[in-house]
Amino acid sequence: MKSVMKILFTSFFSQLCILLFISNIYSNHASAVQLVFFQSFNSKGEPVIFEGLYSHAAISFQGMWLHAHPYYGIELTTDLKRFGPHYKIIEHPNYPEPSIAFVKAQMHKKFNIFASWESGDETYCSKLVGQALNMKPTKMRFQSKNWRSTRADSYRGQLGLSPSDVYWHARRQLGFKSARQIPETLLQVPKSCAAYLAF
């Protein structure tokens, strides 16, 4: 009888440990803040480079994405598929998503691609994401030919972050890794993207 009870207890304890382990993995994944970075391409299929590989960034918040865009403004959305199929998602289980207070503070701001880092009234996509993660700005370069038709020369050397700056800082300095699962808000993209997401 004792041996039977021992076997039952051991089996129960083993299953409990497995359930707790799975639960812990799911909990960590569910709470992981995610960042998404998009690439842009011209009509010839060539990448449009501004300040590195990526041209747009967003951060997860309670099942949605928070981002700043010249057309959509500061927005909470579940639809980022409109920005195309070329993207990279990274995450970190130990970094919390932005606070409600932070998100509310962003919603009244205006979009300005040349907004100063210190401005509390204007923002852009990578400034928003960078400040959500307490990143330090660097001097903006604006060296790409794609800036020539803009006022970028006037802002060269201004403190800020590009989407690619945010990506590499998150990967190299903060320890973000490739996402283990594509969010449902980005699932409806061509299957060919799987290879891109894997690098």
C-alpha positions as CSV (number, residue, x, y, z in Angstrom):
1,M,0.0,0.0,0.0
2,K,2.8,2.4,0.9
3,S,4.6,1.7,-2.3
4,V,1.4,2.4,-4.3
5,M,0.9,5.7,-2.4
6,K,4.5,6.6,-3.0
7,I,4.1,6.0,-6.8
8,L,0.9,8.0,-6.9
9,F,2.4,10.9,-4.9
10,T,5.6,10.9,-7.1
11,S,3.4,10.9,-10.3
12,F,1.2,13.7,-9.0
13,F,4.2,15.7,-7.9
14,S,5.9,15.3,-11.2
15,Q,2.8,16.4,-13.1
16,L,2.4,19.4,-10.8
17,C,6.0,20.4,-11.5
18,I,5.4,20.1,-15.2
19,L,2.3,22.2,-15.0
20,L,4.0,24.9,-12.9
21,F,6.9,24.9,-15.4
22,I,4.6,25.3,-18.4
23,S,2.5,27.9,-16.5
24,N,5.7,29.9,-15.7
25,I,6.8,29.8,-19.4
26,Y,3.4,31.0,-20.5
27,S,3.3,33.7,-17.9
28,N,6.7,35.0,-18.9
29,H,5.7,35.0,-22.5
30,A,2.4,36.7,-22.0
31,S,4.0,39.5,-20.0
32,A,6.9,40.0,-22.4
33,V,7.0,43.5,-23.9
34,Q,7.4,43.2,-27.6
35,L,8.8,45.6,-30.2
36,V,8.2,45.5,-33.9
37,F,10.3,47.1,-36.6
38,F,9.3,47.6,-40.2
39,Q,11.3,47.9,-43.4
40,S,10.2,50.1,-46.3
41,F,10.6,49.4,-50.0
42,N,10.2,51.6,-53.1
43,S,8.2,50.7,-56.2
44,K,11.3,48.8,-57.6
45,G,11.5,46.6,-54.5
46,E,14.6,48.3,-53.2
47,P,14.9,49.0,-49.5
48,V,14.4,52.6,-48.5
49,I,17.1,53.5,-46.1
50,F,16.9,56.5,-43.8
51,E,18.9,55.8,-40.6
52,G,19.5,52.1,-41.0
53,L,17.5,49.1,-42.0
54,Y,14.3,49.9,-40.2
55,S,11.9,52.8,-40.9
56,H,9.2,52.3,-38.3
57,A,8.8,51.0,-34.8
58,A,6.0,50.2,-32.3
59,I,5.8,48.8,-28.8
60,S,3.2,46.4,-27.4
61,F,0.6,47.5,-24.8
62,Q,-2.2,45.3,-23.5
63,G,-2.8,43.4,-26.7
64,M,-2.4,46.4,-28.9
65,W,0.5,48.4,-30.4
66,L,1.5,51.9,-29.5
67,H,3.2,53.9,-32.2
68,A,3.6,57.3,-33.7
69,H,3.1,57.9,-37.5
70,P,3.0,60.9,-39.7
71,Y,-0.4,59.9,-41.1
72,Y,-2.0,58.1,-38.2
73,G,-0.6,60.3,-35.4
74,I,0.0,58.8,-32.0
75,E,-2.1,55.6,-32.1
76,L,-3.1,52.5,-30.2
77,T,-4.0,49.9,-32.7
78,T,-4.4,46.1,-33.3
79,D,-3.7,46.5,-37.0
80,L,-0.1,46.9,-38.1
81,K,-0.4,44.7,-41.2
82,R,-0.9,47.9,-43.2
83,F,2.8,48.6,-42.8
84,G,3.7,45.6,-44.9
85,P,5.1,42.1,-44.5
86,H,8.7,43.0,-43.9
87,Y,9.2,43.2,-40.1
88,K,11.1,41.9,-37.2
89,I,9.7,41.3,-33.7
90,I,11.8,41.1,-30.6
91,E,10.8,40.7,-26.9
92,H,12.1,40.7,-23.3
93,P,10.2,38.8,-20.5
94,N,11.7,41.1,-17.8
95,Y,10.8,44.4,-19.3
96,P,7.3,45.6,-18.5
97,E,5.0,47.1,-21.1
98,P,4.6,50.9,-20.9
99,S,2.5,52.2,-18.0
100,I,-1.0,53.5,-18.5
101,A,0.3,56.9,-17.5
102,F,3.1,56.8,-20.1
103,V,0.6,55.8,-22.8
104,K,-1.9,58.6,-21.8
105,A,1.0,61.1,-21.9
106,Q,1.8,60.1,-25.5
107,M,-1.7,60.4,-26.9
108,H,-1.9,64.2,-26.7
109,K,1.4,64.7,-28.5
110,K,1.7,65.6,-32.2
111,F,3.9,63.7,-34.6
112,N,7.1,65.5,-35.8
113,I,9.9,63.5,-37.3
114,F,12.3,66.2,-36.1
115,A,10.9,66.5,-32.6
116,S,13.5,67.3,-30.0
117,W,14.2,64.5,-27.4
118,E,13.2,66.9,-24.6
119,S,9.9,68.0,-26.1
120,G,6.8,67.0,-24.2
121,D,4.5,68.0,-27.0
122,E,5.9,66.2,-30.0
123,T,7.3,62.8,-30.8
124,Y,8.0,60.2,-33.5
125,C,8.0,56.4,-33.5
126,S,11.5,55.6,-32.3
127,K,11.5,58.4,-29.8
128,L,8.3,57.0,-28.3
129,V,9.6,53.5,-28.1
130,G,13.0,54.6,-26.9
131,Q,11.6,56.7,-24.1
132,A,9.2,53.9,-23.1
133,L,12.4,51.8,-22.4
134,N,14.4,54.6,-20.9
135,M,17.0,54.6,-23.7
136,K,19.5,57.4,-24.0
137,P,19.5,59.3,-27.2
138,T,22.5,59.7,-29.5
139,K,23.4,62.4,-32.1
140,M,21.2,62.0,-35.2
141,R,23.2,61.7,-38.5
142,F,20.6,62.2,-41.3
143,Q,23.2,61.1,-43.9
144,S,21.0,59.1,-46.2
145,K,20.1,60.5,-49.6
146,N,16.5,60.0,-48.7
147,W,16.7,62.9,-46.3
148,R,17.7,65.4,-49.1
149,S,14.2,66.6,-49.8
150,T,13.5,67.3,-46.1
151,R,14.8,69.8,-43.5
152,A,17.1,67.1,-42.0
153,D,20.3,69.1,-42.5
154,S,19.0,71.6,-39.9
155,Y,18.7,68.9,-37.3
156,R,21.9,67.0,-37.9
157,G,23.6,66.4,-34.5
158,Q,20.3,66.8,-32.6
159,L,19.8,64.1,-29.9
160,G,17.4,61.4,-30.9
161,L,17.0,57.7,-31.9
162,S,16.2,56.1,-35.2
163,P,14.2,52.8,-35.4
164,S,17.4,51.0,-36.2
165,D,19.1,52.7,-33.2
166,V,16.3,51.4,-30.9
167,Y,16.5,47.9,-32.4
168,W,20.3,47.5,-31.9
169,H,20.2,49.0,-28.5
170,A,17.4,46.7,-27.4
171,R,19.3,43.7,-28.8
172,R,22.8,44.5,-27.7
173,Q,22.4,46.5,-24.5
174,L,19.0,45.3,-23.1
175,G,19.1,41.7,-24.2
176,F,16.0,41.5,-26.3
177,K,15.6,38.3,-28.3
178,S,13.6,37.3,-31.4
179,A,9.9,36.7,-30.5
180,R,8.9,33.1,-29.9
181,Q,5.5,33.7,-31.4
182,I,4.1,36.1,-33.9
183,P,1.3,38.2,-32.4
184,E,-2.2,37.7,-33.9
185,T,-2.2,41.4,-35.0
186,L,0.6,40.5,-37.4
187,L,-0.3,36.9,-38.4
188,Q,-2.0,37.7,-41.7
189,V,1.2,38.2,-43.7
190,P,2.7,36.1,-46.5
191,K,4.3,32.9,-45.3
192,S,7.5,33.9,-47.0
193,C,8.1,36.3,-44.1
194,A,8.9,33.4,-41.9
195,A,12.5,33.2,-43.1
196,Y,12.9,37.0,-42.5
197,L,11.6,36.7,-39.0
198,A,13.9,33.9,-38.2
199,F,17.2,35.8,-38.5
